[in-house]
Amino acid sequence: MPRFYFDVDDGRMIVEDDEGSELPDLPAAESEARQALGDLARDILRVSTPAPILSINIRDHLGKQLLSVSLTYSVAPAPA
């Protein structure tokens, strides 16, 4: 089973995943990243204002980036 690594980029710093997770394929890794990103965003929003873009970058065992899953945070005034 392939191993995928999930690096978190909060706009200020990148935290590299040194352990990785064995998952059946890239769609399973994407699903894992989506869930983790939602959990991370919720945790950050409870305590502070997040960076404009929060991402989890998925890479393979060779370090090649395969996919990036991102959320954008913005606040805009209501139209007059």
ABEGO torsion letter per residue (X at the ends): XBBBBBBBBAGABBBBBAAEBBBABAAAAAAAAAAAAAAAAAAAAAABBBBABBBBBBBBAAGBBABBBBBBBBBBBBBX
